[in-house]
């Protein structure tokens, strides 16, 4: 389970940091994103929201990663990530927290719930 | 939904901060807690884990609270909280992040997933 969460977050953040328009493939029509309190639903709308964030270059540095099974049959995963976000010139890294619920689909997982918050110091 | 999450977290943290041994009533046998990477399962074991944390007085100050419906029938809630933890003499508040999955039970909810992390500066 931790391995799945690790593989997912490695892929998610490397995609986010290289070409975040590609993240649409990780969401589905019923997926939800709450980004700094703003709610978006559906893969296309979520990808547009993420693509439109006001920074060009970004790097996520994961500091903690925890996962637990969830859902009525225990085949989904809830993941909590905390880390640092380095944007553009990287002078002032920001701390962030992000929770995901990942649902199984075939041999893989998609993002059902995604909640992101910056942790201002 | 936000109202349920708000009511739950108000009750959870006020109970935690006044008499955290009472938190057992919010968990069930299948509930999971991952606290700073340490995993515990079951209401009694979780309550003992929380009661045994190495501080006497503690105060949670919620800074952000977000919630989304989750689960196959959308009746569960995933909640992400970020805030400050003031312990004992309160000289150095700690930032924390905590994700909950709340499952419905009668007219109320219990904690199915609970992941807690301190965010060291």
gemmi code that builds the backbone of each chain (N, CA, C; Angstrom):
import gemmi

chains = {
    "A": [
        ("UNK", (0.842, -1.206, 0.000), (0.000, 0.000, 0.000), (0.874, 1.250, 0.000)),
        ("UNK", (1.873, 1.289, 0.912), (2.798, 2.423, 0.900), (3.515, 2.497, -0.457)),
        ("UNK", (3.780, 1.325, -1.040), (4.476, 1.299, -2.333), (3.604, 1.918, -3.430)),
        ("UNK", (2.324, 1.571, -3.418), (1.403, 2.167, -4.397), (1.357, 3.682, -4.218)),
        ("UNK", (1.234, 4.113, -2.965), (1.165, 5.556, -2.693), (2.448, 6.248, -3.145)),
        ("UNK", (3.572, 5.592, -2.897), (4.865, 6.158, -3.303), (4.961, 6.263, -4.828)),
        ("UNK", (4.583, 5.183, -5.519), (4.638, 5.192, -6.984), (3.696, 6.256, -7.545)),
        ("UNK", (2.495, 6.326, -6.952), (1.540, 7.314, -7.439), (2.079, 8.734, -7.258)),
        ("UNK", (2.547, 9.046, -6.058), (2.978, 10.426, -5.816), (4.234, 10.757, -6.613)),
        ("UNK", (5.145, 9.793, -6.788), (6.312, 10.033, -7.649), (5.848, 10.448, -9.048)),
        ("UNK", (4.896, 9.677, -9.593), (4.416, 9.953, -10.942), (3.634, 11.272, -10.987)),
        ("UNK", (2.786, 11.469, -9.986), (1.949, 12.672, -9.960), (2.803, 13.938, -9.936)),
        ("UNK", (3.760, 14.002, -9.006), (4.526, 15.241, -8.870), (5.548, 15.421, -9.986)),
        ("UNK", (6.091, 14.328, -10.520), (7.016, 14.504, -11.651), (6.250, 14.991, -12.875)),
        ("UNK", (5.007, 14.496, -13.052), (4.178, 14.991, -14.150), (3.794, 16.452, -13.913)),
        ("UNK", (3.381, 16.757, -12.691), (3.009, 18.132, -12.352), (4.171, 19.072, -12.652)),
        ("UNK", (5.368, 18.680, -12.290), (6.510, 19.581, -12.372), (7.099, 19.662, -13.782)),
        ("UNK", (6.777, 18.690, -14.653), (7.316, 18.725, -16.018), (6.280, 19.239, -17.011)),
        ("UNK", (5.033, 18.774, -16.923), (3.985, 19.222, -17.864), (2.631, 18.954, -17.237)),
        ("UNK", (2.171, 19.902, -16.407), (1.007, 19.597, -15.582), (-0.290, 19.489, -16.372)),
        ("UNK", (-0.301, 19.878, -17.652), (-1.501, 19.663, -18.475), (-1.763, 18.165, -18.668)),
        ("UNK", (-0.722, 17.347, -18.476), (-0.879, 15.892, -18.624), (-1.586, 15.237, -17.443)),
        ("UNK", (-1.837, 15.990, -16.382), (-2.454, 15.398, -15.190), (-3.910, 14.994, -15.418)),
        ("UNK", (-4.541, 15.484, -16.473), (-5.942, 15.132, -16.749), (-6.152, 13.626, -16.758)),
        ("UNK", (-5.152, 12.871, -17.214), (-5.297, 11.415, -17.322), (-5.410, 10.734, -15.960)),
        ("UNK", (-5.076, 11.443, -14.888), (-5.151, 10.848, -13.540), (-6.487, 11.108, -12.855)),
        ("UNK", (-7.341, 11.918, -13.490), (-8.646, 12.242, -12.915), (-9.756, 11.676, -13.806)),
        ("UNK", (-10.975, 11.595, -13.264), (-12.138, 11.141, -14.020), (-13.244, 12.195, -13.901)),
        ("UNK", (-14.372, 11.943, -14.559), (-15.456, 12.936, -14.592), (-15.970, 13.283, -13.193)),
        ("UNK", (-15.940, 12.308, -12.286), (-16.481, 12.530, -10.939), (-15.429, 13.021, -9.944)),
        ("UNK", (-14.181, 13.167, -10.408), (-13.101, 13.565, -9.504), (-13.277, 14.999, -9.020)),
        ("UNK", (-12.806, 15.253, -7.802), (-12.930, 16.589, -7.209), (-11.559, 17.100, -6.787)),
        ("UNK", (-11.349, 18.387, -7.032), (-10.152, 19.082, -6.544), (-10.596, 20.279, -5.717)),
        ("UNK", (-10.048, 20.419, -4.514), (-10.200, 21.661, -3.759), (-8.802, 22.229, -3.593)),
        ("UNK", (-8.527, 23.316, -4.318), (-7.191, 23.906, -4.344), (-7.243, 25.251, -3.645)),
        ("UNK", (-6.624, 25.362, -2.485), (-6.670, 26.591, -1.704), (-8.120, 27.072, -1.523)),
        ("UNK", (-9.003, 26.104, -1.275), (-10.397, 26.426, -0.990), (-11.304, 26.522, -2.191)),
        ("UNK", (-10.751, 26.503, -3.411), (-11.557, 26.612, -4.630), (-11.869, 25.224, -5.175)),
        ("UNK", (-13.152, 24.950, -5.388), (-13.577, 23.614, -5.795), (-13.755, 23.492, -7.297)),
        ("UNK", (-13.277, 22.357, -7.840), (-13.377, 22.047, -9.262), (-13.742, 20.576, -9.376)),
        ("UNK", (-14.561, 20.222, -10.372), (-14.909, 18.813, -10.577), (-14.736, 18.424, -12.027)),
        ("UNK", (-14.213, 17.218, -12.251), (-14.067, 16.666, -13.597), (-12.656, 16.823, -14.117)),
        ("UNK", (-12.172, 15.785, -14.832), (-10.770, 15.734, -15.266), (-10.369, 16.960, -16.073)),
        ("UNK", (-11.214, 17.351, -17.018), (-10.832, 18.453, -17.894), (-10.753, 19.765, -17.120)),
        ("UNK", (-11.772, 20.021, -16.297), (-11.792, 21.263, -15.518), (-10.630, 21.299, -14.522)),
        ("UNK", (-10.311, 20.157, -13.932), (-9.204, 20.100, -12.976), (-7.881, 20.359, -13.693)),
        ("UNK", (-7.697, 19.743, -14.859), (-6.452, 19.967, -15.605), (-6.314, 21.437, -16.005)),
        ("UNK", (-7.427, 22.059, -16.387), (-7.379, 23.480, -16.742), (-7.048, 24.339, -15.524)),
        ("UNK", (-7.634, 23.980, -14.383), (-7.336, 24.708, -13.141), (-5.845, 24.623, -12.816)),
        ("UNK", (-5.302, 23.414, -12.893), (-3.889, 23.225, -12.546), (-2.980, 23.911, -13.567)),
        ("UNK", (-3.349, 23.815, -14.853), (-2.525, 24.444, -15.901), (-2.509, 25.956, -15.742)),
        ("UNK", (-3.595, 26.517, -15.200), (-3.718, 27.960, -15.097), (-3.129, 28.568, -13.844)),
        ("UNK", (-2.531, 27.755, -12.984), (-1.961, 28.313, -11.752), (-0.839, 29.288, -12.101)),
        ("UNK", (-0.709, 30.354, -11.310), (0.161, 31.468, -11.688), (1.636, 31.241, -11.394)),
        ("UNK", (2.179, 30.152, -11.929), (3.628, 29.995, -11.894), (4.031, 29.208, -13.124)),
        ("UNK", (5.271, 29.403, -13.552), (5.757, 28.715, -14.738), (6.438, 27.416, -14.349)),
        ("UNK", (7.498, 27.552, -13.565), (8.248, 26.372, -13.150), (7.930, 26.078, -11.700)),
        ("UNK", (7.805, 24.793, -11.382), (7.450, 24.400, -10.025), (8.123, 23.064, -9.729)),
        ("UNK", (8.521, 22.909, -8.479), (9.095, 21.638, -8.050), (8.522, 21.256, -6.692)),
        ("UNK", (7.915, 20.066, -6.620), (7.414, 19.541, -5.352), (8.500, 18.693, -4.698)),
        ("UNK", (8.752, 18.939, -3.425), (9.658, 18.084, -2.652), (8.858, 17.439, -1.533)),
        ("UNK", (8.614, 16.135, -1.671), (7.810, 15.413, -0.682), (8.634, 15.198, 0.583)),
        ("UNK", (8.073, 15.563, 1.718), (8.770, 15.363, 2.997), (8.175, 14.199, 3.789)),
        ("UNK", (6.839, 14.098, 3.806), (6.200, 12.941, 4.456), (5.114, 12.406, 3.541)),
        ("UNK", (4.896, 11.110, 3.634), (3.907, 10.411, 2.801), (3.340, 9.279, 3.638)),
        ("UNK", (2.023, 9.300, 3.856), (1.361, 8.242, 4.613), (0.145, 7.775, 3.841)),
        ("UNK", (-0.187, 6.499, 3.961), (-1.339, 5.949, 3.238), (-2.079, 4.944, 4.098)),
        ("UNK", (-3.381, 4.850, 3.885), (-4.226, 3.852, 4.541), (-5.244, 3.339, 3.527)),
        ("UNK", (-5.677, 2.078, 3.654), (-6.785, 1.603, 2.822), (-8.085, 2.291, 3.240)),
        ("UNK", (-8.978, 2.505, 2.293), (-10.271, 3.122, 2.611), (-11.329, 2.591, 1.656)),
        ("UNK", (-12.576, 3.025, 1.859), (-13.692, 2.581, 1.025), (-14.326, 1.337, 1.613)),
        ("UNK", (-15.562, 1.051, 1.179), (-16.330, -0.036, 1.793), (-15.665, -1.388, 1.593)),
        ("UNK", (-14.899, -1.570, 0.515), (-14.205, -2.839, 0.311), (-12.698, -2.727, 0.520)),
        ("UNK", (-12.240, -1.581, 0.996), (-10.826, -1.419, 1.338), (-9.882, -1.419, 0.158)),
        ("UNK", (-10.393, -1.175, -1.048), (-9.517, -1.204, -2.229), (-9.102, 0.199, -2.664)),
        ("UNK", (-9.645, 1.219, -2.029), (-9.183, 2.581, -2.296), (-8.085, 2.926, -1.291)),
        ("UNK", (-7.402, 4.026, -1.549), (-6.311, 4.465, -0.684), (-6.511, 5.924, -0.330)),
        ("UNK", (-6.295, 6.269, 0.924), (-6.209, 7.670, 1.294), (-4.732, 7.971, 1.570)),
        ("UNK", (-4.263, 9.083, 1.012), (-2.846, 9.435, 1.072), (-2.731, 10.860, 1.597)),
        ("UNK", (-1.833, 11.085, 2.553), (-1.535, 12.445, 3.003), (-0.068, 12.738, 2.715)),
        ("UNK", (0.168, 13.803, 1.969), (1.516, 14.245, 1.615), (1.769, 15.591, 2.269)),
        ("UNK", (2.947, 15.781, 2.854), (3.381, 17.127, 3.212), (4.743, 17.350, 2.571)),
        ("UNK", (5.028, 18.589, 2.237), (6.302, 18.858, 1.583), (6.505, 20.325, 1.301)),
        ("UNK", (7.465, 20.578, 0.400), (7.829, 21.932, 0.012), (7.536, 22.127, -1.464)),
        ("UNK", (7.124, 23.345, -1.792), (6.837, 23.717, -3.166), (7.798, 24.852, -3.526)),
        ("UNK", (8.624, 24.600, -4.525), (9.583, 25.615, -4.974), (9.075, 26.147, -6.310)),
        ("UNK", (8.747, 27.441, -6.355), (8.183, 27.981, -7.588), (9.125, 29.014, -8.208)),
        ("UNK", (9.173, 28.978, -9.554), (9.916, 29.950, -10.355), (11.323, 30.187, -9.812)),
        ("UNK", (11.620, 31.353, -9.288), (13.019, 31.613, -8.925), (13.437, 30.917, -7.632)),
        ("UNK", (12.476, 30.322, -6.933), (12.812, 29.435, -5.826), (13.352, 30.105, -4.584)),
        ("UNK", (13.136, 31.409, -4.458), (13.704, 32.102, -3.303), (13.015, 31.725, -2.001)),
        ("UNK", (11.711, 31.505, -2.049), (10.976, 31.241, -0.813), (10.102, 30.001, -0.961)),
        ("UNK", (10.671, 28.818, -0.696), (9.869, 27.597, -0.797), (8.652, 27.686, 0.125)),
        ("UNK", (7.524, 27.148, -0.323), (6.288, 27.163, 0.442), (6.007, 25.758, 0.936)),
        ("UNK", (5.530, 25.634, 2.154), (5.113, 24.312, 2.633), (3.709, 24.024, 2.113)),
        ("UNK", (3.447, 22.740, 1.812), (2.103, 22.369, 1.381), (1.668, 21.066, 2.042)),
        ("UNK", (0.342, 20.866, 2.062), (-0.267, 19.603, 2.481), (-1.254, 19.211, 1.407)),
        ("UNK", (-1.308, 17.934, 1.080), (-2.235, 17.480, 0.040), (-2.750, 16.100, 0.412)),
        ("UNK", (-4.068, 15.942, 0.369), (-4.644, 14.622, 0.601), (-5.288, 14.129, -0.686)),
        ("UNK", (-5.098, 12.859, -0.967), (-5.697, 12.199, -2.129), (-6.520, 11.005, -1.665)),
        ("UNK", (-7.634, 10.764, -2.323), (-8.233, 9.430, -2.287), (-8.060, 8.846, -3.677)),
        ("UNK", (-7.418, 7.672, -3.747), (-7.156, 6.990, -5.015), (-8.097, 5.796, -5.126)),
        ("UNK", (-8.820, 5.719, -6.236), (-9.709, 4.581, -6.475), (-9.085, 3.647, -7.498)),
        ("UNK", (-9.274, 2.328, -7.316), (-8.705, 1.372, -8.262), (-9.466, 1.393, -9.588)),
        ("UNK", (-8.745, 1.138, -10.664), (-9.351, 1.040, -11.998), (-8.432, 0.139, -12.812)),
        ("UNK", (-8.883, -1.081, -13.091), (-8.021, -2.039, -13.779), (-6.792, -2.306, -12.929)),
        ("UNK", (-5.630, -2.170, -13.499), (-4.389, -2.405, -12.757), (-3.811, -1.127, -12.168)),
        ("UNK", (-4.599, -0.056, -12.198), (-4.061, 1.225, -11.783), (-5.033, 1.954, -10.848)),
        ("UNK", (-4.788, 3.212, -10.633), (-5.616, 4.031, -9.742), (-5.856, 5.394, -10.377)),
        ("UNK", (-6.971, 5.995, -10.065), (-7.194, 7.388, -10.451), (-7.514, 8.195, -9.191)),
        ("UNK", (-7.425, 9.513, -9.338), (-7.663, 10.409, -8.201), (-9.154, 10.712, -8.092)),
        ("UNK", (-9.761, 10.318, -6.987), (-11.166, 10.657, -6.766), (-11.277, 11.960, -5.966)),
        ("UNK", (-10.546, 12.052, -4.850), (-10.514, 13.286, -4.045), (-9.106, 13.862, -4.034)),
        ("UNK", (-9.021, 15.174, -4.133), (-7.733, 15.873, -4.099), (-7.955, 17.197, -3.381)),
        ("UNK", (-7.300, 17.353, -2.232), (-7.403, 18.609, -1.473), (-5.988, 19.121, -1.251)),
        ("UNK", (-5.734, 20.365, -1.677), (-4.409, 20.960, -1.602), (-4.457, 22.246, -0.790)),
        ("UNK", (-3.499, 22.406, 0.115), (-3.374, 23.646, 0.887), (-1.915, 24.027, 1.058)),
        ("UNK", (-1.628, 25.288, 0.871), (-0.348, 25.839, 1.293), (-0.402, 26.088, 2.797)),
        ("UNK", (0.730, 25.887, 3.458), (0.816, 26.130, 4.904), (1.698, 27.339, 5.123)),
        ("UNK", (1.082, 28.471, 5.201), (1.869, 29.692, 5.374), (2.478, 29.705, 6.770)),
        ("UNK", (3.732, 30.127, 6.810), (4.421, 30.194, 8.097), (4.012, 31.436, 8.865)),
    ],
    "B": [
        ("UNK", (-22.108, 19.868, 3.791), (-20.910, 19.027, 3.918), (-19.815, 19.753, 4.694)),
        ("UNK", (-19.554, 21.012, 4.295), (-18.586, 21.806, 5.061), (-19.068, 21.969, 6.503)),
        ("UNK", (-20.398, 22.055, 6.661), (-20.946, 22.233, 8.007), (-20.705, 20.988, 8.868)),
        ("UNK", (-20.884, 19.813, 8.254), (-20.605, 18.565, 8.986), (-19.130, 18.504, 9.366)),
        ("UNK", (-18.271, 18.841, 8.414), (-16.825, 18.795, 8.681), (-16.459, 19.770, 9.783)),
        ("UNK", (-17.078, 20.944, 9.752), (-16.810, 21.962, 10.777), (-17.280, 21.479, 12.147)),
        ("UNK", (-18.491, 20.942, 12.197), (-19.021, 20.454, 13.482), (-18.166, 19.313, 14.017)),
        ("UNK", (-17.774, 18.412, 13.108), (-16.945, 17.291, 13.535), (-15.612, 17.774, 14.098)),
        ("UNK", (-14.923, 18.638, 13.371), (-13.585, 19.050, 13.816), (-13.676, 19.901, 15.082)),
        ("UNK", (-14.718, 20.743, 15.198), (-14.912, 21.497, 16.450), (-14.995, 20.529, 17.631)),
        ("UNK", (-15.826, 19.487, 17.455), (-16.015, 18.521, 18.545), (-14.744, 17.718, 18.781)),
        ("UNK", (-14.112, 17.283, 17.690), (-12.909, 16.449, 17.804), (-11.803, 17.177, 18.568)),
        ("UNK", (-11.508, 18.398, 18.141), (-10.368, 19.092, 18.755), (-10.699, 19.616, 20.158)),
        ("UNK", (-11.958, 19.983, 20.394), (-12.284, 20.421, 21.761), (-12.210, 19.230, 22.714)),
        ("UNK", (-12.613, 18.038, 22.232), (-12.483, 16.830, 23.064), (-11.015, 16.485, 23.259)),
        ("UNK", (-10.248, 16.543, 22.173), (-8.807, 16.241, 22.253), (-8.148, 17.142, 23.287)),
        ("UNK", (-8.498, 18.422, 23.254), (-7.791, 19.396, 24.077), (-8.275, 19.413, 25.528)),
        ("UNK", (-9.465, 18.853, 25.791), (-9.972, 18.855, 27.172), (-9.765, 17.496, 27.848)),
        ("UNK", (-10.061, 16.397, 27.141), (-9.883, 15.058, 27.730), (-9.795, 14.048, 26.596)),
        ("UNK", (-8.582, 13.873, 26.083), (-8.469, 13.103, 24.840), (-8.731, 11.621, 25.014)),
        ("UNK", (-8.830, 11.121, 26.256), (-9.222, 9.716, 26.431), (-10.661, 9.484, 25.943)),
        ("UNK", (-11.443, 10.566, 25.856), (-12.837, 10.452, 25.393), (-12.953, 10.269, 23.882)),
        ("UNK", (-11.847, 10.384, 23.164), (-11.910, 10.286, 21.696), (-12.238, 8.875, 21.225)),
        ("UNK", (-12.110, 7.862, 22.082), (-12.412, 6.482, 21.679), (-13.795, 6.371, 21.051)),
        ("UNK", (-14.736, 7.185, 21.531), (-16.113, 7.092, 21.028), (-16.242, 7.517, 19.581)),
        ("UNK", (-15.228, 8.189, 19.034), (-15.288, 8.654, 17.640), (-14.674, 7.651, 16.664)),
        ("UNK", (-14.090, 6.578, 17.184), (-13.461, 5.551, 16.344), (-14.204, 4.226, 16.500)),
        ("UNK", (-13.975, 3.303, 15.559), (-14.567, 1.966, 15.614), (-13.448, 0.928, 15.485)),
        ("UNK", (-13.813, -0.349, 15.560), (-12.809, -1.422, 15.561), (-11.942, -1.412, 14.303)),
        ("UNK", (-12.525, -0.996, 13.178), (-11.777, -1.016, 11.916), (-11.071, 0.308, 11.625)),
        ("UNK", (-11.206, 1.291, 12.526), (-10.605, 2.609, 12.297), (-9.090, 2.535, 12.351)),
        ("UNK", (-8.441, 3.396, 11.571), (-6.983, 3.433, 11.506), (-6.473, 4.823, 11.834)),
        ("UNK", (-5.389, 4.864, 12.598), (-4.678, 6.109, 12.869), (-3.224, 5.940, 12.437)),
        ("UNK", (-2.707, 6.879, 11.662), (-1.263, 6.949, 11.417), (-0.798, 8.276, 11.985)),
        ("UNK", (-0.080, 8.215, 13.110), (0.341, 9.413, 13.823), (1.846, 9.541, 13.709)),
        ("UNK", (2.301, 10.530, 12.984), (3.735, 10.706, 12.752), (4.374, 9.407, 12.245)),
        ("UNK", (3.651, 8.719, 11.356), (4.172, 7.520, 10.717), (3.909, 6.227, 11.461)),
        ("UNK", (3.403, 6.299, 12.698), (3.137, 5.088, 13.494), (1.676, 4.676, 13.334)),
        ("UNK", (1.444, 3.423, 12.953), (0.095, 2.959, 12.646), (-0.550, 2.249, 13.827)),
        ("UNK", (-1.821, 2.544, 14.048), (-2.619, 1.946, 15.118), (-3.998, 1.651, 14.553)),
        ("UNK", (-4.599, 0.547, 14.969), (-5.952, 0.226, 14.491), (-6.857, -0.123, 15.659)),
        ("UNK", (-8.111, 0.350, 15.584), (-9.115, 0.023, 16.590), (-9.290, 1.138, 17.600)),
        ("UNK", (-10.552, 1.376, 18.012), (-10.883, 2.521, 18.860), (-10.079, 2.535, 20.157)),
        ("UNK", (-9.972, 1.370, 20.798), (-9.309, 1.344, 22.100), (-7.811, 1.617, 21.959)),
        ("UNK", (-7.194, 0.974, 20.963), (-5.754, 1.172, 20.740), (-5.461, 2.611, 20.327)),
        ("UNK", (-6.339, 3.193, 19.519), (-6.146, 4.582, 19.086), (-6.271, 5.528, 20.276)),
        ("UNK", (-7.285, 5.303, 21.111), (-7.462, 6.172, 22.286), (-6.259, 6.067, 23.218)),
        ("UNK", (-5.723, 4.854, 23.351), (-4.537, 4.690, 24.205), (-3.321, 5.392, 23.607)),
        ("UNK", (-3.190, 5.298, 22.294), (-2.084, 5.979, 21.610), (-2.167, 7.489, 21.837)),
        ("UNK", (-3.376, 8.036, 21.655), (-3.554, 9.487, 21.803), (-3.364, 9.916, 23.253)),
        ("UNK", (-3.877, 9.112, 24.187), (-3.742, 9.454, 25.607), (-2.279, 9.437, 26.039)),
        ("UNK", (-1.474, 8.590, 25.382), (-0.084, 8.432, 25.781), (0.879, 9.409, 25.138)),
        ("UNK", (0.386, 10.328, 24.336), (1.291, 11.284, 23.687), (1.976, 12.139, 24.748)),
        ("UNK", (3.236, 12.504, 24.508), (4.053, 13.103, 25.566), (3.820, 14.599, 25.783)),
        ("UNK", (2.577, 14.965, 26.021), (2.311, 16.327, 26.452), (1.097, 16.293, 27.371)),
        ("UNK", (1.007, 17.279, 28.247), (-0.102, 17.327, 29.198), (-1.222, 18.184, 28.637)),
        ("UNK", (-0.905, 19.443, 28.394), (-1.910, 20.365, 27.876), (-1.644, 20.607, 26.408)),
        ("UNK", (-2.692, 20.678, 25.621), (-2.539, 20.874, 24.190), (-3.740, 21.671, 23.683)),
        ("UNK", (-3.468, 22.528, 22.694), (-4.552, 23.290, 22.076), (-4.364, 23.278, 20.563)),
        ("UNK", (-5.382, 22.794, 19.854), (-5.363, 22.821, 18.390), (-6.011, 24.119, 17.908)),
        ("UNK", (-5.338, 24.808, 16.989), (-5.934, 25.978, 16.350), (-6.059, 25.693, 14.862)),
        ("UNK", (-7.290, 25.470, 14.412), (-7.537, 25.132, 13.009), (-7.355, 26.377, 12.148)),
        ("UNK", (-6.546, 26.256, 11.110), (-6.349, 27.392, 10.199), (-7.083, 27.184, 8.880)),
        ("UNK", (-7.047, 25.970, 8.323), (-7.825, 25.677, 7.116), (-8.558, 24.362, 7.308)),
        ("UNK", (-9.711, 24.267, 6.669), (-10.574, 23.083, 6.775), (-11.264, 22.926, 5.437)),
        ("UNK", (-11.043, 21.800, 4.770), (-11.698, 21.515, 3.487), (-12.307, 20.131, 3.549)),
        ("UNK", (-13.414, 19.928, 2.847), (-14.093, 18.631, 2.845), (-14.647, 18.317, 1.470)),
        ("UNK", (-14.700, 17.040, 1.156), (-15.318, 16.558, -0.089), (-16.067, 15.266, 0.227)),
        ("UNK", (-17.157, 14.978, -0.503), (-17.797, 13.672, -0.368), (-16.890, 12.587, -0.936)),
        ("UNK", (-16.961, 11.389, -0.376), (-16.157, 10.272, -0.891), (-16.898, 8.962, -0.641)),
        ("UNK", (-16.320, 7.853, -1.133), (-16.941, 6.539, -0.986), (-17.825, 6.236, -2.176)),
        ("UNK", (-18.142, 4.953, -2.348), (-18.861, 4.533, -3.555), (-20.255, 5.145, -3.640)),
        ("UNK", (-20.872, 5.463, -2.496), (-22.189, 6.105, -2.545), (-22.144, 7.579, -2.135)),
        ("UNK", (-20.938, 8.105, -1.959), (-20.793, 9.542, -1.685), (-21.291, 9.982, -0.330)),
        ("UNK", (-21.473, 9.043, 0.605), (-21.989, 9.424, 1.927), (-20.890, 9.580, 2.966)),
        ("UNK", (-19.656, 9.255, 2.594), (-18.534, 9.507, 3.498), (-17.947, 10.873, 3.174)),
        ("UNK", (-17.081, 11.351, 4.044), (-16.448, 12.655, 3.854), (-14.956, 12.513, 4.018)),
        ("UNK", (-14.193, 13.170, 3.139), (-12.765, 13.299, 3.381), (-12.513, 14.746, 3.796)),
        ("UNK", (-11.728, 14.923, 4.849), (-11.502, 16.236, 5.443), (-9.995, 16.455, 5.566)),
        ("UNK", (-9.529, 17.630, 5.150), (-8.127, 18.000, 5.381), (-8.086, 19.233, 6.259)),
        ("UNK", (-7.374, 19.114, 7.369), (-7.229, 20.213, 8.326), (-5.758, 20.612, 8.363)),
        ("UNK", (-5.478, 21.905, 8.355), (-4.137, 22.369, 8.700), (-4.281, 23.381, 9.821)),
        ("UNK", (-3.271, 23.451, 10.675), (-3.383, 24.382, 11.795), (-2.140, 24.380, 12.652)),
        ("UNK", (-2.312, 24.916, 13.853), (-1.221, 25.043, 14.817), (-1.559, 24.214, 16.049)),
        ("UNK", (-0.505, 23.641, 16.624), (-0.634, 22.857, 17.837), (0.196, 23.560, 18.906)),
        ("UNK", (-0.469, 23.974, 19.972), (0.226, 24.647, 21.076), (0.292, 23.662, 22.234)),
        ("UNK", (1.500, 23.259, 22.624), (1.619, 22.250, 23.682), (2.261, 22.843, 24.928)),
        ("UNK", (1.728, 22.383, 26.081), (2.281, 22.717, 27.389), (2.575, 24.209, 27.534)),
        ("UNK", (3.819, 24.622, 27.631), (4.071, 26.034, 27.918), (3.850, 26.938, 26.698)),
        ("UNK", (3.617, 26.351, 25.529), (3.173, 27.125, 24.372), (4.201, 28.034, 23.759)),
        ("UNK", (5.473, 27.818, 24.059), (6.482, 28.723, 23.527), (6.662, 28.589, 22.016)),
        ("UNK", (6.568, 27.366, 21.507), (6.829, 27.153, 20.086), (5.704, 26.352, 19.437)),
        ("UNK", (4.650, 27.057, 18.977), (3.555, 26.336, 18.332), (4.086, 25.549, 17.130)),
        ("UNK", (3.524, 24.361, 16.921), (3.914, 23.496, 15.814), (2.809, 23.499, 14.772)),
        ("UNK", (3.175, 23.511, 13.507), (2.165, 23.379, 12.466), (1.831, 21.896, 12.295)),
        ("UNK", (0.563, 21.618, 11.994), (0.185, 20.231, 11.741), (-0.752, 20.147, 10.543)),
        ("UNK", (-0.807, 18.931, 9.966), (-1.776, 18.594, 8.920), (-2.441, 17.298, 9.344)),
        ("UNK", (-3.743, 17.193, 9.117), (-4.466, 15.975, 9.496), (-5.568, 15.712, 8.494)),
        ("UNK", (-5.611, 14.482, 7.990), (-6.706, 14.098, 7.096), (-7.561, 13.053, 7.797)),
        ("UNK", (-8.878, 13.213, 7.634), (-9.850, 12.261, 8.174), (-10.713, 11.730, 7.038)),
        ("UNK", (-11.086, 10.472, 7.110), (-12.255, 10.005, 6.369), (-13.316, 9.687, 7.401)),
        ("UNK", (-14.483, 10.328, 7.261), (-15.601, 10.144, 8.190), (-16.663, 9.300, 7.511)),
        ("UNK", (-17.067, 8.214, 8.166), (-18.134, 7.364, 7.631), (-19.433, 7.615, 8.388)),
        ("UNK", (-20.570, 7.584, 7.670), (-21.854, 7.814, 8.343), (-22.246, 6.616, 9.195)),
        ("UNK", (-22.937, 6.906, 10.285), (-23.452, 5.860, 11.179), (-24.665, 6.453, 11.868)),
        ("UNK", (-25.841, 5.998, 11.498), (-27.063, 6.592, 12.038), (-27.119, 8.064, 11.652)),
        ("UNK", (-27.312, 8.917, 12.634), (-27.370, 10.361, 12.355), (-26.027, 11.046, 12.527)),
        ("UNK", (-24.965, 10.260, 12.666), (-23.682, 10.852, 12.976), (-22.580, 10.248, 12.095)),
        ("UNK", (-21.353, 10.473, 12.459), (-20.190, 9.984, 11.707), (-19.149, 9.451, 12.670)),
        ("UNK", (-18.369, 8.501, 12.212), (-17.198, 8.072, 12.977), (-15.971, 8.190, 12.084)),
        ("UNK", (-14.792, 8.149, 12.709), (-13.524, 8.294, 11.986), (-13.085, 6.930, 11.475)),
        ("UNK", (-12.996, 6.806, 10.163), (-12.477, 5.562, 9.586), (-10.973, 5.684, 9.342)),
        ("UNK", (-10.548, 6.771, 8.685), (-9.112, 7.023, 8.456), (-8.700, 8.302, 9.169)),
        ("UNK", (-7.508, 8.275, 9.776), (-6.971, 9.444, 10.471), (-5.458, 9.434, 10.261)),
        ("UNK", (-4.959, 10.444, 9.577), (-3.513, 10.570, 9.350), (-3.073, 11.940, 9.859)),
        ("UNK", (-2.090, 11.930, 10.767), (-1.635, 13.169, 11.407), (-0.140, 13.341, 11.171)),
        ("UNK", (0.243, 14.561, 10.796), (1.664, 14.888, 10.639), (1.949, 16.282, 11.164)),
        ("UNK", (3.040, 16.409, 11.893), (3.581, 17.722, 12.200), (4.346, 18.220, 10.988)),
        ("UNK", (4.312, 19.524, 10.760), (5.047, 20.124, 9.641), (6.168, 20.957, 10.228)),
        ("UNK", (7.305, 20.335, 10.365), (8.433, 21.057, 10.944), (8.899, 22.139, 9.987)),
        ("UNK", (9.252, 23.284, 10.562), (9.723, 24.394, 9.743), (11.157, 24.187, 9.314)),
    ],
}
model = gemmi.Model(1)
for chain_id, residues in chains.items():
    chain = gemmi.Chain(chain_id)
    for i, (resn, *xyz) in enumerate(residues, 1):
        res = gemmi.Residue()
        res.name, res.seqid = resn, gemmi.SeqId(i, " ")
        for name, pos in zip(("N", "CA", "C"), xyz):
            atom = gemmi.Atom()
            atom.name, atom.element = name, gemmi.Element(name[0])
            atom.pos, atom.b_iso = gemmi.Position(*pos), 0.0
            res.add_atom(atom)
        chain.add_residue(res)
    model.add_chain(chain)
structure = gemmi.Structure()
structure.add_model(model)
structure.setup_entities()
